[in-house]
Amino acid sequence: MAEGDTQDLREVVRRLEETVSRLETRIERLETVAPARPLPFPVARAPAPGEPGPEQEKRDLEAHLGTYWLSRVGIVALIIGFAFLIIYHFGELGVLARVGAGYLLSGGLAALGQWLSRRHQVFGQIIFGGGLALSYFVTYALHFVPAVRVIENEPLALVLLAVNVVGIIVIAQRMQSETVAGIALFLGLRTGMLSDITLFTLMSTTMLAGGALFFLVKNRWVLVPLSSLVAVYSTHVIWAMRTDAIAPGQPDSERLALSLAFLALYYFIFSVALLVHPRELSRRAALSFALLNWVGMLTLGAVEVSRWGESHLFAFFVALALAQGAGAAVANWRGAAPGVIQAFLATSILTLALGLPSQYEDTALVWAWTAVGLVAGVAGRVLGAGALQVVGVSILYVALGATWLPPSGRALLYAALVVGFTLVERSAVVPMDRLPPPPEGRRRDTLQFFCAAGAGLALVWLVGELMPSDLTTLGWGVAAFGLFALGFAVRERWYRLVGLAVLTFTLGRLLFVDLSGLPPNQRILTFILLGVMLLAVSYVYTRLRGHRR
């Protein structure tokens, strides 16, 4: 082949390589930019190996009930059964036999759990936690249960219980098992309700609660302290329902003081645990913790104080309201989620409102609710706290409904409620750093609607209180006219819409009731005045529409 032909062939090959290179570059660019087209119909995919198919997914609920709940209910029943066995039959044994049999039983149950956890970890940990709980109850019974009592010295018994609780904490912490901690502490709390309650019992319960809160602070485990919180307060409910269960044989004042002291201690411990590291807890967990703690203290404390004497009930509500307010301040200082801060604020005001009927009645009660609702609503608007606004407006509605209680003097109450609803709706919003921005859009419209509706109802009832009974329809018209005037004055459509609703009812009553039921003179007065007011309102609308054009 001639040299010229060889050179031409090389040139052709070079050009072909350049062309192929350009085509590859363009293809890569198109594959990168162009979006993948969706298939016109879904393609069924076979489950991967080990992945549950449709039939297995239907059985998930059954599997969850069988594995999760049955195991936990079963261990609770087993430990309570062993506790009853110790209470009723271990007294027949000698001193060493009581101690040995109790700890042998708990040790055997823990060893069984350890063995089972090698194959089924969670199930084995549940059994192991039950063994730890049974060991705690054995230690508890050695002093407190008369039939099994071996230790007469109460301080020594408390020390042994404290060592047992510390042992539960250390073991669960080393295992890093929330299941072991939750089962052991929950069952330990539950077994305490099987006998009478003394200072010793309440102190042991406090130690268990403290152990649960250690896991909240140390590991941010939420289920353990939540279950302990529920167990503590529900156990106290059972104690409170049993006659002479707490400090049997002691005077009523001493028993109630003991019960209240430990309720306050529980409330304080759980509040402190929540507020140590509030930013590291999820919003849902923190809210659940705060609300359950408040509900437990409110209900149980109110029941115990009412047994002590009705005269002390209002002081209890005020003290709890102040405590919730202090919790809000601490939550804000510790950087808690805005929802937690608002929960403390809202429950503080709600606690105070719930306590007012124990101190006031009739007119004074309605005035007190109106004042509290107004302060809460305005504070919620100023702070941009939605929960506080809801509570404040709700209390104003309660006050509005309670205006039927006083036999006289309602007109001034209605006027105050009109002002209260309007002030809450008109308050300026100055959001704080730790609270969310003020509600906008639909949330703000909802608040304005309820405030306008409350002001409208209060105004209708106010005019109805002042007008003669024969001129009720005319009074409704006057109230509608007042709502229109207010709506135009503050440039808020919700008042005008509520005025339209009142006007609709007014015209309905005028046509179906007053047209045939009123005497001639009152009928003339009603129709003329209503006509004048309707024309005046329509004229204002016409002027506003003309200005907009």
DOVEXZA-880000 format. One record per residue (C-alpha): residue in one letter; x, y, z. Coordinates in steps of 0.1 Angstrom, whole numbers, plus 2048, in hexadecimal, padded with zeros to 3 digits. Layout:
<pts>
   residu     X     Y     Z
        A     X     Y     Z
...
</pts>
This chain:
<pts>
   residu     X     Y     Z
        M   800   800   800
        A   80E   822   7F6
        E   818   83B   811
        G   7FE   853   806
        D   7E2   839   80A
        T   7EE   831   82D
        Q   7ED   855   837
        D   7CA   859   829
        L   7BE   83A   83C
        R   7CD   848   85D
        E   7BA   869   857
        V   799   856   852
        V   79F   842   872
        R   7A7   862   886
        R   787   873   87A
        L   772   854   882
        E   781   854   8A6
        E   778   879   8AA
        T   755   873   89E
        V   750   855   8B6
        S   75E   86A   8D3
        R   746   887   8CB
        L   728   86E   8CA
        E   732   85F   8EB
        T   735   881   8FB
        R   712   88B   8EE
        I   702   86B   8FA
        E   711   86F   91D
        R   703   893   91E
        L   6E1   888   913
        E   6E0   86C   92D
        T   6E9   885   948
        V   6D0   8A0   93F
        A   6B2   88E   932
        P   69A   882   94E
        A   690   85E   94F
        R   66E   859   940
        P   656   847   958
        L   647   827   94C
        P   623   829   940
        F   618   80F   959
        P   627   801   979
        V   63B   7E2   978
        A   636   7C8   992
        R   655   7C0   9A5
        A   65C   79E   9B5
        P   666   7A1   9DA
        A   68B   79D   9E1
        P   697   780   9F5
        G   68E   786   A19
        E   676   7A3   A11
        P   652   79E   A1D
        G   639   799   A01
        P   615   7A5   A01
        E   609   788   A16
        Q   624   78D   A30
        E   61C   7B2   A32
        K   5F8   7AA   A3B
        R   605   795   A58
        D   61B   7B1   A66
        L   600   7BC   A7F
        E   5FC   798   A8B
        A   622   794   A8E
        H   625   7B5   AA1
        L   60A   7AB   AB9
        G   619   788   ABE
        T   63D   793   AC2
        Y   63C   7B5   AD2
        W   61D   7B7   AE7
        L   618   793   AF2
        S   63B   791   AFF
        R   638   7B0   B14
        V   615   7A8   B21
        G   622   785   B29
        I   640   791   B3D
        V   62A   7A9   B51
        A   612   78D   B59
        L   62E   776   B62
        I   640   78E   B79
        I   620   798   B8B
        G   618   773   B90
        F   63B   76D   B9F
        A   635   78C   BB5
        F   615   77D   BC2
        L   627   75C   BC8
        I   641   76E   BDD
        I   627   781   BF1
        Y   610   764   BF9
        H   626   746   BFB
        F   64A   750   C03
        G   641   757   C27
        E   63F   732   C2D
        L   664   72E   C25
        G   681   735   C3D
        V   694   756   C3C
        L   6B1   749   C25
        A   699   736   C10
        R   684   755   C09
        V   6A2   769   BFE
        G   6B2   74D   BEA
        A   692   742   BD9
        G   689   766   BCF
        Y   6AB   76E   BC0
        L   6AE   74B   BB1
        L   68D   750   B9F
        S   697   772   B92
        G   6BA   766   B88
        G   6AC   748   B76
        L   694   75E   B62
        A   6B1   776   B59
        A   6C7   759   B4E
        L   6AA   74B   B39
        G   6A8   76D   B28
        Q   6CD   76E   B21
        W   6CC   74C   B11
        L   6AD   755   AFC
        S   6BD   775   AF0
        R   6D8   762   ADD
        R   6BD   757   AC5
        H   6A2   771   AC9
        Q   6B2   790   AD7
        V   693   7A6   ADF
        F   67F   78A   AED
        G   69C   77F   B03
        Q   6A1   7A2   B0F
        I   67D   7A4   B1A
        I   681   785   B2F
        F   6A2   792   B3D
        G   692   7B3   B46
        G   677   7A0   B58
        G   691   78E   B6D
        L   6A1   7AF   B77
        A   67E   7BC   B81
        L   678   79D   B96
        S   699   7A2   BA7
        Y   68E   7C6   BB0
        F   66D   7B9   BBE
        V   67E   79F   BD3
        T   694   7BA   BE2
        Y   676   7CF   BE8
        A   662   7B3   BF8
        L   67E   7AA   C10
        H   675   7C9   C25
        F   653   7D4   C1A
        V   63E   7B5   C16
        P   636   7A8   C39
        A   634   783   C2F
        V   657   784   C20
        R   668   79E   C36
        V   68C   797   C3E
        I   69B   7BA   C41
        E   68C   7CF   C5D
        N   6A3   7ED   C59
        E   692   805   C40
        P   6B1   819   C36
        L   6C3   7F8   C2E
        A   6A6   7ED   C19
        L   6A7   80E   C06
        V   6CC   80A   C00
        L   6C7   7E7   BF2
        L   6AB   7F4   BDC
        A   6C1   810   BCF
        V   6DD   7F7   BC8
        N   6C4   7E2   BB5
        V   6B8   800   BA0
        V   6DC   80A   B99
        G   6E3   7E6   B8E
        I   6C5   7E7   B76
        I   6D3   808   B67
        V   6F6   7FB   B64
        I   6EC   7DA   B53
        A   6D4   7EA   B3B
        Q   6EE   805   B33
        R   709   7EC   B2C
        M   6F2   7D8   B16
        Q   6E5   7F8   B06
        S   6C3   7E9   B07
        E   6A5   7FF   B09
        T   68F   7E0   B0B
        V   6A0   7D3   B2B
        A   69F   7F5   B3C
        G   67B   7FB   B33
        I   66E   7D8   B3E
        A   682   7D8   B5E
        L   678   7FB   B6A
        F   654   7F8   B5E
        L   64F   7D7   B70
        G   661   7E4   B8F
        L   648   801   B91
        R   62A   7EB   B8A
        T   632   7D2   BA6
        G   632   7EE   BBF
        M   60C   7F1   BBD
        L   607   7CD   BCA
        S   609   7D8   BEE
        D   602   7F5   C06
        I   615   816   C00
        T   62B   827   C19
        L   647   840   C17
        F   65E   822   C0F
        T   64A   818   BF1
        L   648   83B   BE3
        M   66E   840   BE7
        S   674   81F   BD4
        T   65D   82B   BB8
        T   670   84B   BB6
        M   691   838   BB3
        L   683   824   B96
        A   676   844   B85
        G   699   854   B8A
        G   6A8   835   B79
        A   691   839   B5B
        L   69A   85E   B58
        F   6BF   855   B58
        F   6BA   844   B36
        L   6A7   862   B29
        V   6C4   879   B32
        K   6E0   862   B2A
        N   6D4   850   B0B
        R   6B6   864   B00
        W   6A1   845   B03
        V   67D   851   B03
        L   668   832   B06
        V   677   828   B28
        P   66F   849   B3A
        L   64E   84C   B29
        S   643   829   B34
        S   651   831   B57
        L   63D   851   B58
        V   61D   840   B4F
        A   625   824   B68
        V   62C   83C   B84
        Y   60D   851   B80
        S   5F6   833   B78
        T   603   821   B97
        H   5FC   840   BAC
        V   5D8   840   B9E
        I   5D3   81D   BAB
        W   5E2   826   BCC
        A   5CB   845   BCF
        M   5AD   830   BC7
        R   5B4   817   BE2
        T   5A8   821   C04
        D   5C4   826   C1D
        A   5DD   818   C04
        I   5F6   834   C0A
        A   604   835   C2E
        P   5E9   81F   C3D
        G   5DF   828   C60
        Q   5EC   84B   C5E
        P   5D7   86B   C60
        D   5C8   877   C3F
        S   5DD   897   C3E
        E   5FD   883   C41
        R   5F2   86A   C26
        L   5E8   886   C0E
        A   607   89A   C14
        L   61C   87B   C0D
        S   60A   874   BED
        L   60C   898   BE1
        A   631   89A   BEA
        F   639   87D   BD4
        L   623   889   BB8
        A   636   8AA   BB9
        L   657   896   BB9
        Y   64D   882   B9B
        Y   642   8A1   B89
        F   663   8B3   B91
        I   679   895   B87
        F   667   890   B65
        S   668   8B5   B5E
        V   68D   8B8   B65
        A   694   899   B50
        L   681   8A8   B33
        L   692   8CA   B35
        V   6B7   8BE   B39
        H   6BC   8B9   B14
        P   69B   8C2   B03
        R   6AC   8CA   AE2
        E   6B7   8A6   ADE
        L   694   897   AE1
        S   67C   895   AC5
        R   65F   8AE   AC6
        R   645   892   AC9
        A   657   881   AE6
        A   65D   8A2   AF9
        L   638   8AC   AF5
        S   62C   88A   B00
        F   642   88B   B1E
        A   638   8AE   B28
        L   613   8A9   B23
        L   611   887   B35
        N   625   895   B52
        W   60D   8B3   B55
        V   5ED   89D   B52
        G   5FA   885   B6C
        M   602   8A1   B85
        L   5E2   8B4   B7E
        T   5C9   898   B81
        L   5D9   885   B9E
        G   5E3   8A5   BB1
        A   5C0   8B4   BAD
        V   5B0   893   BBA
        E   5C7   892   BD8
        V   5C4   8B7   BE1
        S   59E   8B5   BDE
        R   59E   899   BF8
        W   5B3   8AF   C0F
        G   59B   8CC   C0B
        E   58A   8E0   BF0
        S   599   900   BFE
        H   5BC   8F5   BF3
        L   5B3   8EC   BD0
        F   5B7   90E   BC0
        A   5D9   912   BD0
        F   5E3   8F1   BC0
        F   5D8   8FC   B9D
        V   5EA   91D   BA1
        A   60A   90C   BAC
        L   609   8F3   B8F
        A   602   910   B77
        L   621   922   B84
        A   635   902   B81
        Q   62B   8FE   B5D
        G   634   922   B56
        A   656   91D   B66
        G   65A   8FE   B50
        A   653   914   B31
        A   66E   92C   B3C
        V   687   910   B42
        A   67E   900   B21
        N   684   921   B0F
        W   6A6   925   B21
        R   6B0   901   B18
        G   6A7   906   AF4
        A   68A   8EE   AF2
        A   675   8EA   AD3
        P   65B   906   ACF
        G   63F   8EC   AD3
        V   64B   8E2   AF5
        I   64D   907   B01
        Q   62A   90D   AF4
        A   61E   8ED   B05
        F   62A   8F9   B27
        L   61B   91C   B22
        A   5F9   90E   B16
        T   5F6   8F5   B32
        S   600   90F   B4C
        I   5E2   925   B41
        L   5CB   907   B3E
        T   5D4   8FC   B61
        L   5CB   91E   B6F
        A   5AA   91E   B5B
        L   5A1   8FC   B69
        G   5A8   907   B8C
        L   592   926   B8B
        P   571   914   B92
        S   57F   909   BB4
        Q   583   92D   BBE
        Y   568   941   BAC
        E   544   93C   BA1
        D   529   94D   B8C
        T   533   970   B81
        A   555   970   B91
        L   55E   94F   B7F
        V   554   95D   B5D
        W   568   97C   B63
        A   586   967   B6E
        W   584   951   B4F
        T   580   970   B39
        A   59F   980   B47
        V   5B4   960   B45
        G   5A8   959   B21
        L   5B0   97D   B17
        V   5D2   97D   B26
        A   5DB   95B   B16
        G   5CD   964   AF4
        V   5DF   985   AF2
        A   5FF   976   AFF
        G   5FC   95A   AE5
        R   5F8   974   ACA
        V   615   98A   AD6
        L   62C   96C   AD9
        G   61F   95B   ABA
        A   617   93C   ACF
        G   5FB   929   ABD
        A   5F4   911   ADA
        L   5F0   92E   AF3
        Q   5D9   940   ADB
        V   5C3   921   AD8
        V   5C1   91D   AFD
        G   5B9   942   B02
        V   59D   943   AE9
        S   58F   922   AF6
        I   58E   931   B19
        L   57C   94F   B0C
        Y   562   938   AFC
        V   55E   926   B1D
        A   558   947   B2E
        L   53F   950   B13
        G   52C   92F   B19
        A   52E   935   B3F
        T   51C   957   B3D
        W   4FC   945   B41
        L   506   93B   B65
        P   502   95E   B75
        P   4DE   967   B7B
        S   4E5   98C   B74
        G   500   9A4   B67
        R   505   992   B46
        A   506   9B1   B30
        L   528   9BD   B3E
        L   536   999   B3A
        Y   52B   998   B16
        A   53B   9BA   B0F
        A   55B   9AF   B1F
        L   55C   98F   B09
        V   556   9A4   AEA
        V   574   9B9   AF3
        G   588   99A   AFD
        F   583   987   ADC
        T   58A   9A7   AC8
        L   5AA   9AF   ADB
        V   5B7   98B   AD6
        E   5B0   98D   AB1
        R   5BF   9B0   AAD
        S   5DF   9AA   AC2
        A   5FF   9B1   AB0
        V   617   994   AAC
        V   63B   998   AB8
        P   64A   974   AB6
        M   665   96B   ACF
        D   686   95A   AC6
        R   67D   938   AD4
        L   659   937   AC7
        P   64E   931   AA3
        P   643   94D   A8C
        P   61F   959   A8F
        P   605   945   A7E
        E   5FE   94F   A5A
        G   5E5   946   A3F
        R   5CC   92C   A49
        R   5D6   92A   A6E
        R   5D3   950   A72
        D   5B2   950   A61
        T   5A5   935   A78
        L   5AF   949   A97
        Q   59E   968   A89
        F   57F   955   A80
        F   57B   947   AA3
        C   582   969   AB3
        A   569   97A   A9C
        A   54F   95F   AA2
        G   554   962   AC8
        A   551   988   AC7
        G   531   984   AB1
        L   520   96C   AC9
        A   529   982   AE7
        L   51C   9A1   AD5
        V   4FB   98F   ACB
        W   4F6   984   AEF
        L   4FF   9A7   AFC
        V   4E5   9B8   AE6
        G   4CC   99D   AEE
        E   4D2   9A4   B13
        L   4CC   9C9   B0F
        M   4AF   9C9   AF7
        P   48B   9C0   B01
        S   480   99D   AFA
        D   467   9A8   AE0
        L   483   9B9   ACC
        T   49B   99B   ACA
        T   49D   99C   AA4
        L   4A5   9C1   AA4
        G   4C0   9BA   ABE
        W   4D0   9A0   AA7
        G   4D0   9B9   A8B
        V   4E1   9D3   AA2
        A   4FB   9B8   AAA
        A   501   9B1   A85
        F   504   9D6   A7F
        G   51D   9D9   A9B
        L   532   9BC   A8C
        F   531   9CD   A6A
        A   53D   9EE   A7A
        L   559   9DC   A8C
        G   563   9C9   A6D
        F   565   9E9   A59
        A   577   9FC   A75
        V   593   9E2   A79
        R   592   9D8   A54
        E   58D   9B3   A5D
        R   575   99F   A47
        W   56E   984   A61
        Y   559   99C   A76
        R   545   9A6   A58
        L   540   981   A4E
        V   534   979   A71
        G   51D   998   A6E
        L   50F   98A   A4E
        A   508   969   A60
        V   4F6   97B   A7C
        L   4E3   98F   A63
        T   4D8   970   A51
        F   4C9   962   A71
        T   4B9   984   A78
        L   4A8   985   A56
        G   49C   961   A5B
        R   48D   969   A7D
        L   47E   989   A6E
        L   46C   977   A52
        F   461   957   A64
        V   45A   964   A88
        D   457   989   A8A
        L   442   98F   A6B
        S   424   97F   A7B
        G   42D   97E   AA0
        L   435   9A2   AA9
        P   41C   9BD   AB1
        P   418   9D8   A96
        N   42D   9F3   AA6
        Q   44A   9DC   AAE
        R   448   9CD   A8B
        I   44A   9F0   A7C
        L   468   9F9   A91
        T   47A   9D9   A8A
        F   476   9DB   A65
        I   47F   A00   A62
        L   49E   9FE   A77
        L   4AA   9DE   A67
        G   4A5   9ED   A45
        V   4B9   A0C   A4E
        M   4D6   9F7   A5C
        L   4D6   9E1   A3D
        L   4D7   9FE   A26
        A   4F3   A0E   A3B
        V   508   9EF   A39
        S   501   9EB   A14
        Y   50B   A10   A0E
        V   52D   A0A   A1F
        Y   533   9EC   A0A
        T   52A   A00   9EB
        R   542   A1C   9F4
        L   55F   A04   9FB
        R   559   9F3   9DA
        G   559   A14   9C8
        H   57A   A1F   9D8
        R   58A   9FE   9CD
        R   581   A05   9A9
</pts>
